[in-house]
Amino acid sequence: MNELPMQASKTSQVDAHVGRRMRQRREYLGISQSRLGQHLGLTFSQVQKYENGSNRIGAGRLYLMARILQVPVQYFYEGLGSRPGFEAETEGPKEAELTMLDDAFLSIPDPDTRASLIALVRSLAEQGGAAASTASRAGARRLRRAEMI
């Protein structure tokens, strides 16, 4: 029979990571600790303890927090696999860019606009190789013209 680690009641690096992600999203949305606390039925100091990782966030409260901060619950765990000591899925070097893109995308309230952005990104990805080589050739032509002047 597998036993669970004895550290189940203490906070950990995971709690600190979740708290950092919570703070990042709260600040991105411009929500104060007091205001978030009001939505959750907590004091600002309890929110502060969550954010610095000194208190663990329960599953139900994390779900509610995700709804308030307009992100999926997985948002709080993103990037955890790239931190030392964690054996989660590995993430690429563009993790910060993906997080910023995700945050910006989720902040767009209009579903039609989000759908248009998805279509645009897919189109750009399909053209990827051709567009990159075309841009490279155009840049080289501009450089040659500039050298002639």
SEDRENFI-782667 format. One record per atom (N, C-alpha, C, O, CB): x, z, y; residue in three letters. Coordinates in steps of 0.02 Angstrom, whole numbers, padded with zeros to 5 digits, always signed. Glycine has a CB too. Layout:
% SEDRENFI-782667
XZYALA/...
This chain:
% SEDRENFI-782667
+00042+00000-00059MET/+00000+00000+00000MET/+00045+00000+00062MET/+00090+00041+00068MET/-00048+00061+00000MET/+00032-00046+00109ASN/+00070-00050+00171ASN/+00049+00004+00219ASN/-00011+00017+00228ASN/+00062-00119+00204ASN/+00098+00037+00250GLU/+00082+00089+00298GLU/+00093+00062+00368GLU/+00137+00021+00381GLU/+00126+00151+00286GLU/+00052+00086+00414LEU/+00059+00067+00484LEU/+00114+00108+00516LEU/+00127+00164+00495LEU/-00008+00077+00523LEU/+00147+00081+00567PRO/+00199+00119+00601PRO/+00170+00182+00633PRO/+00112+00183+00654PRO/+00234+00075+00654PRO/+00211+00234+00637MET/+00189+00297+00666MET/+00179+00292+00741MET/+00151+00338+00771MET/+00239+00351+00649MET/+00202+00239+00773GLN/+00199+00232+00845GLN/+00130+00211+00870GLN/+00123+00192+00928GLN/+00251+00183+00868GLN/+00079+00214+00828ALA/+00014+00188+00846ALA/-00017+00222+00908ALA/-00055+00189+00943ALA/-00032+00197+00788ALA/-00001+00285+00922SER/-00032+00319+00979SER/+00010+00314+01043SER/-00015+00334+01096SER/-00044+00390+00962SER/+00071+00290+01040LYS/+00114+00286+01099LYS/+00110+00216+01130LYS/+00094+00167+01096LYS/+00187+00303+01080LYS/+00126+00214+01195THR/+00129+00148+01226THR/+00193+00112+01204THR/+00240+00144+01180THR/+00125+00154+01304THR/+00194+00048+01213SER/+00250+00009+01189SER/+00267-00048+01237SER/+00238-00054+01291SER/+00235-00019+01119SER/+00313-00089+01215GLN/+00331-00148+01255GLN/+00271-00195+01261GLN/+00264-00229+01312GLN/+00390-00185+01222GLN/+00229-00197+01211VAL/+00170-00240+01214VAL/+00124-00216+01270VAL/+00098-00256+01308VAL/+00132-00239+01145VAL/+00114-00150+01275ASP/+00072-00122+01328ASP/+00100-00138+01397ASP/+00063-00155+01443ASP/+00065-00046+01319ASP/+00166-00134+01404ALA/+00199-00150+01467ALA/+00189-00224+01484ALA/+00176-00241+01542ALA/+00274-00132+01465ALA/+00195-00268+01434HIS/+00186-00339+01444HIS/+00114-00354+01465HIS/+00103-00391+01513HIS/+00204-00379+01381HIS/+00066-00326+01430VAL/-00005-00336+01447VAL/-00018-00311+01518VAL/-00055-00343+01556VAL/-00051-00300+01396VAL/+00010-00254+01536GLY/+00002-00227+01603GLY/+00030-00273+01657GLY/+00000-00281+01710GLY/+00033-00160+01608GLY/+00089-00302+01643ARG/+00120-00348+01691ARG/+00076-00410+01701ARG/+00065-00433+01757ARG/+00190-00370+01667ARG/+00050-00436+01646ARG/+00006-00495+01650ARG/-00058-00478+01688ARG/-00083-00519+01726ARG/-00011-00521+01579ARG/-00083-00417+01678MET/-00143-00395+01713MET/-00128-00393+01788MET/-00169-00416+01828MET/-00165-00325+01687MET/-00072-00364+01808ARG/-00053-00360+01878ARG/-00044-00430+01908ARG/-00068-00443+01963ARG/+00012-00319+01887ARG/-00010-00474+01872GLN/+00000-00542+01897GLN/-00066-00576+01913GLN/-00074-00606+01966GLN/+00040-00584+01846GLN/-00113-00571+01867ARG/-00177-00605+01876ARG/-00217-00572+01933ARG/-00247-00607+01974ARG/-00217-00603+01811ARG/-00217-00506+01935ARG/-00253-00470+01988ARG/-00226-00490+02056ARG/-00265-00504+02102ARG/-00247-00393+01977ARG/-00160-00490+02063GLU/-00130-00509+02126GLU/-00143-00582+02143GLU/-00154-00599+02201GLU/-00054-00495+02125GLU/-00141-00625+02093TYR/-00154-00697+02104TYR/-00224-00706+02133TYR/-00235-00748+02177TYR/-00148-00736+02037TYR/-00273-00667+02109LEU/-00341-00672+02133LEU/-00353-00633+02198LEU/-00406-00638+02228LEU/-00389-00647+02080LEU/-00303-00593+02219GLY/-00310-00554+02280GLY/-00356-00494+02273GLY/-00388-00474+02321GLY/-00335-00598+02334GLY/-00359-00466+02213ILE/-00401-00408+02200ILE/-00358-00345+02203ILE/-00305-00343+02173ILE/-00437-00414+02131ILE/-00382-00294+02239SER/-00345-00232+02243SER/-00355-00191+02179SER/-00402-00203+02141SER/-00367-00191+02305SER/-00310-00143+02168GLN/-00317-00098+02110GLN/-00382-00059+02115GLN/-00415-00047+02065GLN/-00257-00051+02105GLN/-00400-00039+02175SER/-00462-00001+02185SER/-00523-00043+02167SER/-00569-00019+02133SER/-00468+00022+02258SER/-00523-00105+02190ARG/-00581-00149+02176ARG/-00587-00163+02101ARG/-00642-00161+02073ARG/-00575-00215+02215ARG/-00530-00177+02068LEU/-00532-00188+01996LEU/-00556-00126+01961LEU/-00596-00129+01914LEU/-00462-00209+01970LEU/-00531-00068+01983GLY/-00552-00005+01954GLY/-00627+00006+01961GLY/-00658+00031+01914GLY/-00516+00053+01987GLY/-00656-00012+02018GLN/-00728-00005+02028GLN/-00767-00047+01977GLN/-00816-00024+01948GLN/-00748-00026+02099GLN/-00744-00108+01966HIS/-00777-00152+01918HIS/-00773-00124+01847HIS/-00818-00135+01806HIS/-00746-00222+01920HIS/-00718-00089+01832LEU/-00707-00062+01765LEU/-00732+00010+01757LEU/-00731+00037+01702LEU/-00634-00065+01748LEU/-00754+00041+01813GLY/-00774+00111+01811GLY/-00714+00158+01806GLY/-00719+00210+01774GLY/-00820+00122+01754GLY/-00658+00139+01838LEU/-00597+00178+01835LEU/-00572+00193+01906LEU/-00595+00163+01954LEU/-00543+00141+01795LEU/-00525+00239+01911THR/-00491+00250+01975THR/-00434+00201+01982THR/-00412+00171+01933THR/-00465+00323+01980THR/-00411+00192+02045PHE/-00355+00146+02055PHE/-00293+00171+02018PHE/-00252+00131+01996PHE/-00340+00137+02130PHE/-00286+00237+02012SER/-00227+00264+01978SER/-00228+00247+01903SER/-00175+00238+01873SER/-00222+00339+01988SER/-00287+00244+01873GLN/-00291+00224+01803GLN/-00271+00151+01795GLN/-00236+00133+01748GLN/-00362+00236+01775GLN/-00294+00108+01841VAL/-00274+00037+01841VAL/-00199+00032+01848VAL/-00166-00008+01814VAL/-00310-00002+01898VAL/-00170+00073+01893GLN/-00098+00074+01904GLN/-00062+00093+01839GLN/-00010+00064+01823GLN/-00080+00123+01961GLN/-00087+00141+01803LYS/-00056+00162+01739LYS/-00060+00106+01687LYS/-00013+00097+01648LYS/-00090+00226+01712LYS/-00115+00069+01687TYR/-00120+00012+01642TYR/-00067-00040+01660TYR/-00032-00066+01617TYR/-00191-00020+01645TYR/-00061-00054+01725GLU/-00015-00106+01747GLU/+00058-00088+01734GLU/+00098-00133+01720GLU/-00026-00119+01820GLU/+00076-00025+01739ASN/+00146-00009+01726ASN/+00159+00007+01653ASN/+00215+00023+01634ASN/+00167+00050+01769ASN/+00108+00002+01612GLY/+00116+00009+01539GLY/+00119+00081+01515GLY/+00134+00093+01457GLY/+00177-00025+01518GLY/+00105+00129+01559SER/+00108+00199+01536SER/+00045+00219+01499SER/+00046+00268+01462SER/+00119+00245+01595SER/-00010+00182+01507ASN/-00071+00194+01468ASN/-00091+00130+01432ASN/-00085+00075+01459ASN/-00129+00219+01514ASN/-00114+00138+01372ARG/-00135+00082+01331ARG/-00206+00062+01349ARG/-00249+00104+01364ARG/-00131+00101+01255ARG/-00219-00003+01349ILE/-00286-00030+01365ILE/-00323-00042+01299ILE/-00298-00078+01255ILE/-00281-00095+01407ILE/-00381-00012+01292GLY/-00422-00022+01232GLY/-00450-00092+01228GLY/-00453-00127+01279GLY/-00478+00028+01230GLY/-00469-00113+01169ALA/-00493-00182+01158ALA/-00554-00198+01200ALA/-00558-00252+01229ALA/-00509-00192+01084ALA/-00603-00154+01202GLY/-00663-00166+01241GLY/-00649-00173+01315GLY/-00676-00216+01349GLY/-00714-00111+01230GLY/-00606-00129+01340ARG/-00588-00131+01411ARG/-00547-00194+01426ARG/-00556-00224+01480ARG/-00549-00068+01431ARG/-00504-00214+01381LEU/-00464-00275+01391LEU/-00510-00336+01394LEU/-00500-00382+01434LEU/-00411-00284+01336LEU/-00561-00337+01351TYR/-00610-00392+01352TYR/-00646-00394+01419TYR/-00654-00448+01448TYR/-00660-00384+01293TYR/-00669-00337+01443LEU/-00703-00333+01507LEU/-00657-00354+01564LEU/-00677-00390+01609LEU/-00730-00262+01519LEU/-00595-00332+01561MET/-00545-00350+01611MET/-00534-00425+01613MET/-00528-00455+01666MET/-00479-00313+01598MET/-00531-00456+01555ALA/-00521-00528+01551ALA/-00579-00564+01585ALA/-00569-00614+01619ALA/-00515-00551+01477ALA/-00639-00540+01574ARG/-00698-00571+01606ARG/-00695-00563+01681ARG/-00710-00611+01718ARG/-00763-00540+01579ARG/-00677-00504+01705ILE/-00673-00492+01777ILE/-00618-00535+01809ILE/-00628-00562+01863ILE/-00659-00417+01791ILE/-00561-00541+01774LEU/-00505-00579+01801LEU/-00509-00654+01784LEU/-00464-00692+01800LEU/-00440-00551+01774LEU/-00563-00673+01750GLN/-00579-00743+01735GLN/-00525-00778+01694GLN/-00504-00834+01708GLN/-00589-00781+01799GLN/-00502-00743+01642VAL/-00454-00772+01595VAL/-00475-00755+01524VAL/-00513-00707+01514VAL/-00381-00745+01610VAL/-00452-00793+01475PRO/-00465-00773+01405PRO/-00421-00712+01388PRO/-00370-00701+01419PRO/-00450-00832+01356PRO/-00442-00674+01340VAL/-00404-00614+01320VAL/-00332-00632+01301VAL/-00286-00594+01314VAL/-00439-00579+01260VAL/-00322-00691+01271GLN/-00255-00713+01251GLN/-00207-00716+01310GLN/-00147-00711+01301GLN/-00259-00780+01217GLN/-00234-00726+01370TYR/-00192-00731+01430TYR/-00144-00672+01435TYR/-00086-00680+01454TYR/-00235-00734+01493TYR/-00168-00612+01418PHE/-00127-00552+01426PHE/-00068-00549+01377PHE/-00020-00513+01388PHE/-00171-00490+01416PHE/-00073-00588+01323TYR/-00020-00588+01272TYR/+00027-00648+01278TYR/+00077-00652+01242TYR/-00052-00588+01204TYR/+00011-00695+01322GLU/+00054-00754+01330GLU/+00124-00734+01350GLU/+00134-00691+01393GLU/+00024-00802+01382GLU/+00173-00766+01319GLY/+00242-00752+01335GLY/+00272-00695+01294GLY/+00332-00682+01297GLY/+00249-00736+01407GLY/+00231-00662+01255LEU/+00254-00606+01215LEU/+00303-00628+01162LEU/+00351-00592+01146LEU/+00196-00569+01184LEU/+00292-00687+01134GLY/+00336-00713+01081GLY/+00406-00728+01104GLY/+00452-00730+01063GLY/+00306-00774+01051GLY/+00415-00738+01169SER/+00482-00754+01194SER/+00521-00692+01214SER/+00580-00697+01233SER/+00476-00801+01253SER/+00491-00634+01210ARG/+00525-00572+01228ARG/+00564-00545+01168ARG/+00541-00550+01112ARG/+00475-00519+01253ARG/+00624-00517+01180PRO/+00664-00490+01126PRO/+00627-00435+01088PRO/+00592-00394+01118PRO/+00730-00462+01153PRO/+00634-00435+01022GLY/+00603-00384+00981GLY/+00534-00402+00956GLY/+00504-00364+00917GLY/+00599-00322+01020GLY/+00508-00459+00976PHE/+00443-00481+00953PHE/+00451-00543+00910PHE/+00490-00588+00927PHE/+00395-00494+01013PHE/+00414-00544+00856GLU/+00419-00602+00811GLU/+00353-00640+00812GLU/+00321-00649+00760GLU/+00436-00580+00739GLU/+00335-00662+00871ALA/+00275-00703+00877ALA/+00297-00776+00880ALA/+00356-00791+00873ALA/+00234-00684+00941ALA/+00250-00820+00891GLU/+00267-00890+00895GLU/+00315-00902+00953GLU/+00310-00869+01005GLU/+00205-00934+00902GLU/+00361-00947+00944THR/+00410-00960+00996THR/+00379-01006+01048THR/+00337-01049+01033THR/+00474-00991+00967THR/+00399-00997+01110GLU/+00373-01036+01165GLU/+00429-01074+01197GLU/+00487-01053+01196GLU/+00337-00991+01216GLU/+00412-01131+01226GLY/+00461-01174+01256GLY/+00488-01147+01321GLY/+00465-01096+01346GLY/+00432-01241+01267GLY/+00538-01182+01349PRO/+00570-01159+01410PRO/+00526-01166+01472PRO/+00542-01138+01525PRO/+00633-01198+01421PRO/+00471-01201+01467LYS/+00427-01213+01524LYS/+00370-01163+01527LYS/+00318-01176+01556LYS/+00400-01283+01522LYS/+00380-01105+01497GLU/+00327-01054+01493GLU/+00300-01034+01561GLU/+00240-01029+01570GLU/+00354-00993+01457GLU/+00344-01023+01610ALA/+00322-01003+01677ALA/+00280-01057+01709ALA/+00230-01043+01742ALA/+00384-00987+01721ALA/+00300-01120+01701GLU/+00262-01175+01729GLU/+00193-01179+01697GLU/+00143-01190+01731GLU/+00299-01241+01721GLU/+00190-01170+01632LEU/+00126-01172+01597LEU/+00081-01115+01619LEU/+00020-01124+01626LEU/+00137-01169+01522LEU/+00109-01057+01630THR/+00070-01000+01654THR/+00042-01014+01723THR/-00017-01001+01736THR/+00113-00936+01654THR/+00084-01041+01768MET/+00060-01057+01835MET/+00005-01111+01832MET/-00045-01107+01868MET/+00118-01081+01880MET/+00016-01161+01791LEU/-00034-01214+01783LEU/-00099-01186+01755LEU/-00154-01203+01779LEU/-00007-01270+01737LEU/-00094-01143+01706ASP/-00153-01111+01676ASP/-00191-01070+01727ASP/-00252-01075+01732ASP/-00132-01067+01617ASP/-00155-01030+01766ASP/-00187-00989+01818ASP/-00222-01032+01869ASP/-00280-01019+01887ASP/-00135-00944+01852ASP/-00188-01084+01892ALA/-00218-01128+01942ALA/-00279-01164+01914ALA/-00331-01169+01947ALA/-00167-01179+01967ALA/-00274-01189+01853PHE/-00329-01225+01821PHE/-00390-01180+01813PHE/-00446-01200+01829PHE/-00307-01252+01753PHE/-00379-01119+01789LEU/-00434-01072+01779LEU/-00467-01050+01844LEU/-00523-01025+01844LEU/-00411-01012+01740LEU/-00432-01057+01900SER/-00460-01037+01964SER/-00505-01091+01995SER/-00537-01079+02046SER/-00405-01018+02012SER/-00507-01150+01965ILE/-00549-01205+01989ILE/-00620-01192+01964ILE/-00633-01194+01904ILE/-00523-01275+01966ILE/-00667-01179+02010PRO/-00735-01161+01988PRO/-00777-01219+01962PRO/-00822-01208+01922PRO/-00771-01128+02045PRO/-00764-01280+01985ASP/-00805-01337+01967ASP/-00785-01367+01899ASP/-00729-01390+01891ASP/-00801-01391+02021ASP/-00831-01366+01850PRO/-00814-01393+01783PRO/-00800-01468+01784PRO/-00760-01492+01744PRO/-00871-01379+01735PRO/-00831-01505+01829ASP/-00818-01577+01833ASP/-00746-01590+01858ASP/-00713-01636+01834ASP/-00868-01612+01880ASP/-00724-01549+01905THR/-00655-01556+01930THR/-00605-01540+01875THR/-00555-01575+01867THR/-00644-01510+01991THR/-00619-01487+01836ARG/-00574-01469+01780ARG/-00572-01526+01729ARG/-00519-01542+01703ARG/-00597-01403+01747ARG/-00630-01555+01714ALA/-00632-01611+01666ALA/-00593-01670+01692ALA/-00558-01704+01654ALA/-00706-01631+01652ALA/-00598-01684+01757SER/-00560-01739+01787SER/-00485-01727+01782SER/-00446-01773+01768SER/-00580-01749+01860SER/-00464-01665+01793LEU/-00393-01648+01787LEU/-00368-01657+01716LEU/-00313-01682+01705LEU/-00380-01576+01810LEU/-00408-01637+01668ILE/-00389-01646+01597ILE/-00380-01721+01583ILE/-00332-01741+01551ILE/-00442-01615+01550ILE/-00428-01761+01606ALA/-00423-01834+01596ALA/-00360-01862+01629ALA/-00326-01905+01601ALA/-00485-01870+01623ALA/-00345-01838+01689LEU/-00285-01861+01724LEU/-00222-01843+01686LEU/-00177-01885+01678LEU/-00282-01831+01794LEU/-00217-01782+01663VAL/-00158-01760+01626VAL/-00150-01800+01562VAL/-00094-01820+01545VAL/-00161-01685+01611VAL/-00204-01811+01526ARG/-00200-01851+01464ARG/-00177-01921+01479ARG/-00136-01949+01442ARG/-00269-01853+01429ARG/-00202-01950+01533SER/-00183-02017+01552SER/-00108-02020+01569SER/-00073-02066+01548SER/-00224-02042+01612SER/-00085-01971+01607LEU/-00014-01969+01624LEU/+00029-01959+01563LEU/+00083-01988+01558LEU/-00001-01913+01675LEU/+00006-01918+01516ALA/+00045-01906+01455ALA/+00050-01970+01413ALA/+00102-01984+01384ALA/+00012-01850+01414ALA/-00005-02008+01411GLU/-00004-02071+01372GLU/+00043-02122+01404GLU/+00076-02160+01369GLU/-00075-02101+01368GLU/+00047-02121+01470GLN/+00090-02167+01506GLN/+00161-02141+01512GLN/+00206-02177+01533GLN/+00062-02180+01576GLN/+00171-02079+01492GLY/+00234-02043+01499GLY/+00297-02084+01496GLY/+00333-02088+01546GLY/+00238-01993+01448GLY/+00311-02114+01441GLY/+00373-02152+01434GLY/+00376-02211+01480GLY/+00427-02223+01512GLY/+00382-02175+01363GLY/+00322-02249+01484ALA/+00321-02308+01527ALA/+00326-02289+01600ALA/+00362-02322+01638ALA/+00257-02349+01514ALA/+00290-02238+01620ALA/+00290-02217+01691ALA/+00358-02191+01710ALA/+00382-02204+01766ALA/+00237-02164+01703ALA/+00390-02154+01667ALA/+00456-02126+01683ALA/+00508-02181+01692ALA/+00548-02179+01738ALA/+00479-02078+01628ALA/+00506-02231+01648SER/+00556-02284+01654SER/+00541-02327+01715SER/+00588-02351+01747SER/+00557-02327+01590SER/+00478-02339+01730THR/+00460-02377+01790THR/+00482-02341+01853THR/+00511-02372+01898THR/+00384-02389+01792THR/+00470-02275+01856ALA/+00490-02235+01914ALA/+00566-02236+01921ALA/+00592-02239+01976ALA/+00465-02163+01907ALA/+00600-02233+01865SER/+00673-02233+01866SER/+00699-02300+01893SER/+00745-02300+01934SER/+00701-02221+01796SER/+00670-02355+01871ARG/+00691-02421+01895ARG/+00676-02429+01969ARG/+00716-02456+02007ARG/+00656-02477+01855ARG/+00617-02404+01991ALA/+00599-02409+02062ALA/+00646-02368+02104ALA/+00666-02389+02159ALA/+00526-02386+02073ALA/+00665-02310+02080GLY/+00713-02268+02116GLY/+00780-02301+02123GLY/+00812-02298+02175GLY/+00721-02201+02081GLY/+00802-02333+02069ALA/+00867-02369+02071ALA/+00864-02426+02121ALA/+00913-02438+02157ALA/+00885-02395+02001ALA/+00808-02463+02124ARG/+00801-02518+02173ARG/+00804-02492+02244ARG/+00837-02521+02287ARG/+00735-02557+02161ARG/+00769-02435+02257ARG/+00771-02406+02324ARG/+00842-02385+02343ARG/+00863-02394+02400ARG/+00723-02345+02328ARG/+00878-02357+02296LEU/+00946-02335+02308LEU/+00991-02396+02324LEU/+01032-02393+02370LEU/+00974-02297+02247LEU/+00984-02450+02286ARG/+01023-02510+02299ARG/+01007-02538+02368ARG/+01053-02558+02405ARG/+01010-02563+02244ARG/+00942-02540+02386ARG/+00923-02566+02452ARG/+00952-02523+02508ARG/+00976-02548+02558ARG/+00846-02568+02458ARG/+00951-02458+02498ALA/+00978-02411+02548ALA/+01053-02421+02557ALA/+01079-02416+02612ALA/+00963-02338+02529ALA/+01087-02436+02502GLU/+01160-02447+02505GLU/+01176-02511+02543GLU/+01228-02516+02575GLU/+01190-02449+02434GLU/+01131-02561+02540MET/+01143-02625+02573MET/+01134-02618+02649MET/+01165-02656+02687MET/+01096-02679+02546MET/+01094-02573+02670ILE/+01078-02567+02742ILE/+01134-02536+02781ILE/+01129-02528+02841ILE/+01016-02526+02752ILE/
